[in-house]
Each structure stands twice: as C-alpha cells, then as structure tokens.
C-alpha cells in the first residue's frame, strides 16, 4: 500500500471513527467505518488499521 494512501486512511479514521470509539459509541462508529471501506476498499482499510494497531502496541498505548 502506498504510504500516502495509508496516511489518508489513518487521517480519515482519526477524524471520523476514533471520536466515536473513544466514547464507546460503536453504533455511531459503524457507519464511519463503512464509509472508509466504501471509499478505500476493505483490504486497504484493514491494512492501514492493522498498521495503526501495531504502532500503538509497540508504543504500549
């Protein structure tokens, strides 16, 4: 995956999904996640979010 696409997905996730997840509002997060998948594709979103989780795990956050 191109780094710029990865960065775009993560940026969009942080703007649209993360605020809902931080509040524990999974119902509100679901449409935002679906919008990411619709825009970027399942594989690209999965790869980007897997990378984000791995990054957080390395930092012990």
MDTraj code that builds the backbone (N, CA, C; nanometers):
import mdtraj as md
import numpy as np

residues = "UNK UNK UNK UNK UNK UNK UNK UNK UNK UNK UNK UNK UNK UNK UNK UNK UNK UNK UNK UNK UNK UNK UNK UNK UNK UNK UNK UNK UNK UNK UNK UNK UNK UNK UNK UNK UNK UNK UNK UNK UNK UNK UNK UNK UNK UNK UNK UNK UNK UNK UNK UNK UNK UNK UNK UNK UNK UNK UNK UNK UNK".split()
xyz = np.array([
    [0.0862, -0.1173, 0.0000],
    [0.0000, 0.0000, 0.0000],
    [0.0904, 0.1229, 0.0000],
    [0.0577, 0.2189, -0.0810],
    [0.1339, 0.3435, -0.0845],
    [0.1206, 0.4162, 0.0490],
    [0.2306, 0.4728, 0.0927],
    [0.2295, 0.5410, 0.2225],
    [0.1264, 0.6527, 0.2261],
    [0.1094, 0.7232, 0.1170],
    [0.0129, 0.8332, 0.1173],
    [-0.1302, 0.7817, 0.1348],
    [-0.1619, 0.6678, 0.0743],
    [-0.2954, 0.6098, 0.0918],
    [-0.3135, 0.5664, 0.2369],
    [-0.2120, 0.5026, 0.2925],
    [-0.2144, 0.4621, 0.4338],
    [-0.2403, 0.5849, 0.5217],
    [-0.1680, 0.6915, 0.4969],
    [-0.1833, 0.8142, 0.5763],
    [-0.3225, 0.8745, 0.5590],
    [-0.3758, 0.8695, 0.4384],
    [-0.5106, 0.9214, 0.4136],
    [-0.6149, 0.8427, 0.4928],
    [-0.6012, 0.7117, 0.4934],
    [-0.6973, 0.6270, 0.5647],
    [-0.6887, 0.6523, 0.7145],
    [-0.5670, 0.6578, 0.7675],
    [-0.5496, 0.6813, 0.9110],
    [-0.6039, 0.8188, 0.9495],
    [-0.5762, 0.9179, 0.8674],
    [-0.6262, 1.0525, 0.8946],
    [-0.7795, 1.0544, 0.8958],
    [-0.8391, 0.9897, 0.7965],
    [-0.9857, 0.9830, 0.7904],
    [-1.0412, 0.9058, 0.9099],
    [-0.9751, 0.7977, 0.9485],
    [-1.0164, 0.7204, 1.0662],
    [-1.0134, 0.8079, 1.1913],
    [-0.9040, 0.8806, 1.2086],
    [-0.8903, 0.9648, 1.3280],
    [-0.9953, 1.0753, 1.3330],
    [-1.0370, 1.1248, 1.2180],
    [-1.1383, 1.2308, 1.2135],
    [-1.2798, 1.1773, 1.2300],
    [-1.3070, 1.0604, 1.1711],
    [-1.4463, 1.0168, 1.1617],
    [-1.4857, 0.9022, 1.2534],
    [-1.3928, 0.8143, 1.2846],
    [-1.4256, 0.6952, 1.3628],
    [-1.3775, 0.7077, 1.5064],
    [-1.2551, 0.7488, 1.5241],
    [-1.1935, 0.7497, 1.6562],
    [-1.2723, 0.8284, 1.7618],
    [-1.3299, 0.9437, 1.7291],
    [-1.4075, 1.0149, 1.8322],
    [-1.5239, 0.9311, 1.8873],
    [-1.5887, 0.8554, 1.8002],
    [-1.6992, 0.7691, 1.8448],
    [-1.6472, 0.6543, 1.9306],
    [-1.5368, 0.5942, 1.8865],
    [-1.4793, 0.4813, 1.9597],
    [-1.4302, 0.5261, 2.0971],
    [-1.3763, 0.6456, 2.1055],
    [-1.3263, 0.6979, 2.2334],
    [-1.4400, 0.7114, 2.3344],
    [-1.5589, 0.7382, 2.2842],
    [-1.6762, 0.7490, 2.3724],
    [-1.7454, 0.6147, 2.3929],
    [-1.6954, 0.5111, 2.3250],
    [-1.7573, 0.3792, 2.3359],
    [-1.8862, 0.3671, 2.2568],
    [-1.9050, 0.4549, 2.1591],
    [-2.0274, 0.4569, 2.0795],
    [-2.0065, 0.3792, 1.9493],
    [-2.0080, 0.2475, 1.9599],
    [-1.9841, 0.1630, 1.8436],
    [-2.0903, 0.1787, 1.7354],
    [-2.2144, 0.2061, 1.7764],
    [-2.3213, 0.2240, 1.6774],
    [-2.2938, 0.3445, 1.5881],
    [-2.2413, 0.4513, 1.6468],
    [-2.2098, 0.5702, 1.5675],
    [-2.0837, 0.5490, 1.4837],
    [-1.9924, 0.4658, 1.5317],
    [-1.8680, 0.4410, 1.4590],
    [-1.8899, 0.3531, 1.3359],
    [-1.9862, 0.2651, 1.3412],
    [-2.0081, 0.1692, 1.2330],
    [-2.0282, 0.2352, 1.0965],
    [-2.1150, 0.3365, 1.0827],
    [-2.1302, 0.3994, 0.9511],
    [-2.0026, 0.4684, 0.9034],
    [-1.9254, 0.5211, 0.9970],
    [-1.7997, 0.5865, 0.9598],
    [-1.6992, 0.4838, 0.9083],
    [-1.6943, 0.3677, 0.9721],
    [-1.6065, 0.2604, 0.9246],
    [-1.6529, 0.2127, 0.7872],
    [-1.7827, 0.1977, 0.7690],
    [-1.8357, 0.1543, 0.6397],
    [-1.8018, 0.2555, 0.5308],
    [-1.8071, 0.3825, 0.5627],
    [-1.7720, 0.4861, 0.4653],
    [-1.6249, 0.4747, 0.4244],
    [-1.5377, 0.4440, 0.5210],
    [-1.3958, 0.4235, 0.4874],
    [-1.3789, 0.3052, 0.3933],
    [-1.4479, 0.1963, 0.4229],
    [-1.4399, 0.0778, 0.3387],
    [-1.4940, 0.1079, 0.1989],
    [-1.6038, 0.1797, 0.1916],
    [-1.6620, 0.2146, 0.0618],
    [-1.5675, 0.3007, -0.0203],
    [-1.4973, 0.3893, 0.0459],
    [-1.4090, 0.4820, -0.0250],
    [-1.2752, 0.4188, -0.0635],
    [-1.2146, 0.3446, 0.0288],
    [-1.0780, 0.2956, 0.0075],
    [-1.0682, 0.1456, -0.0207],
    [-1.1723, 0.0719, 0.0101],
    [-1.1688, -0.0728, -0.0098],
    [-1.1348, -0.1452, 0.1191],
    [-1.1896, -0.2647, 0.1308],
    [-1.1737, -0.3428, 0.2532],
    [-1.0278, -0.3705, 0.2850],
    [-0.9533, -0.4178, 0.1878],
    [-0.8132, -0.4569, 0.2109],
    [-0.7284, -0.3372, 0.2534],
    [-0.7448, -0.2234, 0.1882],
    [-0.6654, -0.1054, 0.2216],
    [-0.6959, -0.0569, 0.3630],
    [-0.8237, -0.0558, 0.4003],
    [-0.8614, -0.0121, 0.5354],
    [-0.8101, -0.1126, 0.6383],
    [-0.8256, -0.2398, 0.6104],
    [-0.7764, -0.3423, 0.7021],
    [-0.6251, -0.3293, 0.7221],
    [-0.5507, -0.3128, 0.6145],
    [-0.4051, -0.2984, 0.6245],
    [-0.3657, -0.1741, 0.7030],
    [-0.4317, -0.0637, 0.6762],
    [-0.3985, 0.0612, 0.7454],
    [-0.4293, 0.0515, 0.8940],
    [-0.5442, -0.0037, 0.9291],
    [-0.5816, -0.0132, 1.0703],
    [-0.4977, -0.1181, 1.1435],
    [-0.4600, -0.2232, 1.0745],
    [-0.3690, -0.3212, 1.1346],
    [-0.2355, -0.2542, 1.1659],
    [-0.1868, -0.1733, 1.0738],
    [-0.0634, -0.0998, 1.0976],
    [-0.0759, -0.0029, 1.2133],
    [-0.1911, 0.0617, 1.2251],
    [-0.2141, 0.1552, 1.3348],
    [-0.2143, 0.0825, 1.4692],
    [-0.2816, -0.0303, 1.4760],
    [-0.2855, -0.1099, 1.5994],
    [-0.1448, -0.1566, 1.6352],
    [-0.0704, -0.2031, 1.5368],
    [0.0668, -0.2479, 1.5609],
    [0.1513, -0.1332, 1.6155],
    [0.1339, -0.0149, 1.5592],
    [0.2070, 0.1037, 1.6054],
    [0.1753, 0.1321, 1.7527],
    [0.0465, 0.1291, 1.7880],
    [0.0068, 0.1536, 1.9266],
    [0.0605, 0.0451, 2.0203],
    [0.0602, -0.0793, 1.9746],
    [0.1119, -0.1878, 2.0576],
    [0.2617, -0.1707, 2.0830],
    [0.3350, -0.1256, 1.9843],
    [0.4782, -0.1018, 2.0016],
    [0.5038, 0.0080, 2.1030],
    [0.4135, 0.1064, 2.1064],
    [0.4276, 0.2182, 2.1999],
    [0.3615, 0.1895, 2.3345],
    [0.3005, 0.0721, 2.3471],
    [0.2302, 0.0324, 2.4703],
    [0.1218, 0.1316, 2.5104],
    [0.0431, 0.1744, 2.4125],
    [-0.0641, 0.2695, 2.4415],
    [-0.1954, 0.1985, 2.4596],
])
top = md.Topology()
chain = top.add_chain()
for i, resn in enumerate(residues, 1):
    res = top.add_residue(resn, chain, resSeq=i)
    for name in ("N", "CA", "C"):
        top.add_atom(name, md.element.get_by_symbol(name[0]), res)
traj = md.Trajectory(xyz[None], top)
